[in-house]
Amino acid sequence: MSVLAGMLCCVAASKSPFGQLVLISGQEALLVDRAVDGLRQRMRAESPDVELSEIEAARLDVGKLAEITSPSLFSSRRAAVINDLENLPSDLDSELVNLAAAKISDLAVIAVHSGGLKGKGLLQKLKSAGAEVVDCAAVKTWELPQFVSAEAKRADSSIDAGAASALVDAVGHDLRTLAAAVAQLISDGEGGPITTDQVRRYFGGRAEVTSFAVADAALSGRTGVAMEQLRWALATGVAPVLITSALASGVRGLGKLITAVGGQRDADLAREVGVPPWKLKSMRSQARGWDQGGLAAALKVVALADADVKGAADDAAFALERAVLSVSRSRR
């Protein structure tokens, strides 16, 4: 299954939710919410008078579960959405598995799991009992431009590849923020594809751009530029932790790049390094000045700076300046 198809499969299950238990599992909250909303809409389209109950799993007991899944006095169909399934009391596991296996034609049960390890045993039992699974797995860093393109398409618009990558750089990796940014660009645009110029005009001053600009300059050995970017970032209110995060991300990425197996296609290499393919060009340029010893030293510096800006030091700005200088000087 393609990345795009994998994202879109989270929007709704493949068939009517009635007569089955639908298990929605994954760490991407936006996609999980959309999957649940899509199923709600389908239920109401199929049965406008459906009686829908929604509850946190931790609040359930045998009586309450029976209440929200029993036939309704006021509607021909019943539906229940159970959130945070990982917190379901263990004595209800068999009750829920029995519901999944029963496939009651006038009942829809939507069970939402966060995607963590807790409750994995119950998930497997539900799958074995015939639950339909909607997987909303975490979107990888290099997949984010594809997510942006899918968002634009979802809104009957489009965005060129360069603009999608620029938007990810500008607003960060949170899917809700990216989706909102795409919606804003489409709403305020004049029709036609979203362009890189539009992205830069709207989001060029965002904090993530500035913090990554500091990191890119430091890792490229452009010490003066890095210090200028750092002072500008702090003057405009960028949180120090964003800067240490960008530095750490950059150092780790270069470490993966210089130790990667040679001869790979850019798409495969980007997946291994954890970046979009378009970013490899600048990273290769940066990597010419680094070896594993230098990167190890830089990572220690960044870890110390991260502790400093989170409270270990009195002066976060000084800690960041020291870190930027040390990282830049760690190059060969």
HELIX and SHEET records of a PDB file:
HELIX    1   1 VAL A    3  LEU A    8  1                                   6    
HELIX    2   2 ALA A   29  GLU A   46  1                                  18    
HELIX    3   3 ALA A   57  ARG A   59  5                                   3    
HELIX    4   4 VAL A   62  THR A   69  1                                   8    
HELIX    5   5 LEU A   85  ASN A   87  5                                   3    
HELIX    6   6 SER A   90  LEU A   92  5                                   3    
HELIX    7   7 ASP A   93  ALA A  102  1                                  10    
HELIX    8   8 LYS A  120  SER A  128  1                                   9    
HELIX    9   9 THR A  141  GLU A  143  5                                   3    
HELIX   10  10 LEU A  144  ARG A  154  1                                  11    
HELIX   11  11 ALA A  161  VAL A  171  1                                  11    
HELIX   12  12 LEU A  175  ASP A  188  1                                  14    
HELIX   13  13 THR A  196  PHE A  203  1                                   8    
HELIX   14  14 ALA A  207  LEU A  219  1                                  13    
HELIX   15  15 THR A  223  ALA A  235  1                                  13    
HELIX   16  16 PRO A  240  THR A  259  1                                  20    
HELIX   17  17 ASP A  266  VAL A  273  1                                   8    
HELIX   18  18 PRO A  277  LYS A  279  5                                   3    
HELIX   19  19 LEU A  280  ALA A  287  1                                   8    
HELIX   20  20 GLN A  292  ALA A  307  1                                  16    
HELIX   21  21 ASP A  308  ALA A  312  3                                   5    
HELIX   22  22 ALA A  316  ARG A  329  1                                  14    
SHEET    1   A 5 GLU A  51  GLU A  56  0                                        
SHEET    2   A 5 ARG A  78  ASN A  83  1                                        
SHEET    3   A 5 LEU A 107  HIS A 113  1                                        
SHEET    4   A 5 GLN A  20  SER A  25  1                                        
SHEET    5   A 5 GLU A 132  ASP A 135  1                                        
END                                                                             
